[in-house]
Amino acid sequence: MKPNTHPKYQPVVFRDRGADFAILTRSTETSDKTIEWTDGNTYPVIDVEISSASHPFWTGRQRVLDSAGQIEKFRRRYGDRKNQS
């Protein structure tokens, strides 16, 4: 590799606050925020919105949509159109 052409590859903590989950890995991403890891060292921390600990595909938990409520809301707003010609 040519020197000074690639970004620095360093240990970074990715944290999913919603799931109370964090993982230490290596990345070229960086952050001004830091966190003390269980090994006693301080690493940059990057907060993410979703991870394998909170994504429905990995957790098996699906979001239930209130489809019956939406249908009733539609019918209240527009009425029952099949009886009208």
C-alpha positions in Angstrom: 0.0 0.0 0.0 1.1 3.5 -0.6 1.8 5.5 2.5 -0.7 8.3 3.6 -3.4 7.3 1.1 -5.7 5.1 3.3 -7.6 6.2 6.3 -6.5 5.0 9.7 -7.9 1.6 10.7 -8.5 1.5 14.4 -10.6 -0.1 17.2 -14.0 1.6 17.5 -17.1 0.8 19.7 -20.4 0.8 17.9 -23.3 1.2 20.4 -27.0 0.7 20.0 -28.5 2.6 23.0 -32.0 1.4 22.3 -31.0 -2.3 22.8 -28.3 -1.6 25.4 -25.8 -3.3 23.1 -22.2 -2.4 22.2 -19.5 -4.1 20.2 -15.8 -3.4 19.9 -14.5 -3.8 16.3 -12.1 -2.2 13.9 -13.2 0.5 11.5 -12.0 3.6 9.6 -14.9 5.6 11.2 -14.0 7.8 14.1 -15.8 10.0 16.6 -15.1 12.7 19.1 -17.0 10.8 21.8 -15.2 8.1 23.7 -16.1 5.2 26.0 -14.2 3.2 28.5 -14.4 -0.5 27.5 -14.3 -3.5 29.8 -10.6 -4.0 29.1 -9.9 -0.6 30.7 -9.0 1.2 27.5 -10.8 4.2 26.0 -12.1 3.9 22.4 -14.1 6.2 20.1 -17.8 5.4 20.3 -20.3 5.6 17.4 -24.0 5.5 18.2 -26.2 3.6 15.7 -30.0 3.6 15.4 -30.3 -0.2 14.9 -28.1 -3.2 15.3 -28.5 -7.0 15.3 -29.7 -6.7 18.9 -32.7 -4.5 17.9 -33.5 -5.4 14.3 -36.7 -7.4 13.9 -35.1 -9.8 11.5 -32.5 -10.9 14.0 -34.6 -10.7 17.1 -37.7 -12.4 15.7 -39.9 -9.7 17.1 -42.2 -8.2 14.5 -44.0 -4.9 14.7 -47.7 -5.4 14.7 -49.7 -3.0 12.6 -53.2 -2.0 13.7 -54.7 -2.9 10.3 -58.2 -3.3 11.7 -58.0 0.2 13.2 -56.8 1.6 10.0 -59.7 0.0 8.0 -62.2 1.4 10.5 -60.6 4.9 10.2 -60.9 4.7 6.4 -64.5 3.7 6.6 -65.4 6.5 9.0 -63.7 9.0 6.8 -65.0 7.8 3.4 -67.9 5.6 4.3 -68.8 2.2 2.9 -68.4 2.8 -0.9 -69.6 -0.6 -2.1 -73.3 0.2 -1.3 -73.0 3.5 -3.3 -73.2 3.4 -7.1 
